[in-house]
Amino acid sequence: MADDNSPSPNQGPVAETQSPPREDPLEVDEEETLDNDSTYNLSEGSVSQTSSINSSILNYRYVNGRRYHAFREGAYFVPNDEEEQTRMDLVHHIYSLMLDGALFLAPIGDHPQRVLDLGTGTGIWAMDFADDFPSAEVLGTDLSPIQPQWTPPNCRFEVDDFEAEWLYHTPFDFIHARELEGCISDDSRFFQQALQHLAPGGYIEMQAVAAPFLSDDGTDEKAVNAQLWLKTLCEGSAKFG
């Protein structure tokens, strides 16, 4: 829960961390159709700015047959193509099974007003939440504009980077994030910004799986190749930042 003792931006080593250059988030524009039936434009700015930025965020990078995001190119190491989108939706289904159909565990009450979904991916969690809570204004953000055009009326999406400075003017009752392993370069700064944009009594919920292979009988130690893969993955992630 948020409290009055949340760290200020000037406390601790977090304040010394240099954030990425801030760019205005991009949001849905229903008047202009782009790739994948999704449409995006600047929250503020002229039509010429919108057209230019729309072209740049859809100029995807292709490596080894996989497609990657263009906005803040290289900030996220996982593809955003149809294969990855299918995986994202499958993960959402797995979480639904594990949580007995629930979208979250935090006791947020029956009438949340403002909800933020970080790293929204295909937007499936945000849209399900918006359907379940008509009172809520749900915002999903991601580096990739891969969310569907047709969404619940109380749900919208922006292309944005939560590693940059957060510029929201109104706090959120609930901030949700799922599977952000390898996405956060500075945990302290991330949670500091989240707390600063949380309404009194609000909640932050992070959902994730543990990376290490574990077993109750020691058989995981016999999976030499799997352990080597995990070790290499962790080393690569550390170098990636």
Order of alpha helices (4+ residues) and beta strands (2+ residues): beta-beta-alpha-beta-beta-alpha-beta-alpha-beta-beta-beta-alpha-beta-alpha
